[in-house]
Amino acid sequence: MVLKLFYDDVCPTSRAVLLTVRALDLAIDLQEVNFFSKEQNSELIKLNPLERLPTLVDDELVISDGHAICAIKQASVVDEKLYFNSNVLLPRLDHLLFPILLFGVKEIPKEKLYALKEGYQILDTFLERGPFLLGETVTIADFCCVSSISTSSILLPVSSEMYPTLFKWYQKCKALPYYDKANGVGLNKADTLIQNKLGGAYCKIIS
Ligand SMILES: N[C@@H](CCC(=O)N[C@@H](CS)C(=O)NCC(=O)O)C(=O)O
C-alpha cells in the first residue's frame, strides 16, 4: 500500500517529513490539510484523535509525530539530534509562535526570545564538526532542525556573526536540490501568515 501523509506545509514538522520524502524519493500520497480547519477532515480525525499534523498512514500503522515519521526510513543514530529538535527547538518556537498565531498576541517577550537564541547557540556548537549535524552527509536530523530554524528565522534571523556555523549550515540546507519545493514553499506561506497576524507590529528582530 502507498504511504499516505496528512500535512500542512505551514507547519515545520510537516516540512521535515516533506524533506525526507523528497530526499529519499518515496512514493507517497500527499494529503494537504489546513491546520486551522483540520477538524473538517473526517479521515484524519478518525485515524488520529490527537488531530496532529503531520500524520502518516502506512497500511494499519498510523504515526503522528514528524520525527518518528522521518525515522521510519533512516537509522536511529540520529535520535539525539531529533530529540534536540523535538524537546528544545520546537517547544521554544511554539511558545513564541502559538500566542501570535492563535491568540492575537503582537509582542514577543524577551525571555522567549532568549530561549530561542539559546537554541541557536547550542545548534551552532553541535555543528562545529559539520557541515551537517552528523558530519558529511545530510540526514533527517538536518531536515527536522532546518524546518524549525527556517520557521524561527522569520522572527529571529540567523545572524552570520553570532552563529557562524549555524549560518553556514542553513545556507547548505537551502542549497539542497529539493529544499525549495519541500520547505521553501510552506515557509513562505508561514512568513505571510505571521506577517498578517502581527500586522503593523511585524518587524525582523536583529539579534
Ligand atoms: N511533536 C509533533 C508536533 C507536531 C505539531 O505540534 N503539529 C501541530 C501543527 S504545527 C498540530 O498539528 N497541532 C495540533 C493542535 O494544536 O491542535 C511532531 O513532531 O510532529
The ligand as a Gaussian input file, in Angstrom:
#p B3LYP/6-31G(d) Opt

LIG

0 1
 N        5.728000      16.529000      18.066000
 C        4.918000      16.743000      16.899000
 C        4.474000      18.181000      16.853000
 C        3.546000      18.438000      15.731000
 C        2.671000      19.637000      15.975000
 O        2.737000      20.324000      17.002000
 N        1.808000      19.891000      14.993000
 C        0.863000      20.981000      15.119000
 C        0.844000      21.769000      13.822000
 S        2.298000      22.744000      13.593000
 C       -0.510000      20.404000      15.317000
 O       -0.998000      19.653000      14.498000
 N       -1.156000      20.718000      16.433000
 C       -2.495000      20.280000      16.698000
 C       -3.252000      21.229000      17.523000
 O       -2.633000      22.144000      18.075000
 O       -4.471000      21.085000      17.573000
 C        5.711000      16.361000      15.645000
 O        6.936000      16.291000      15.739000
 O        5.126000      16.134000      14.589000

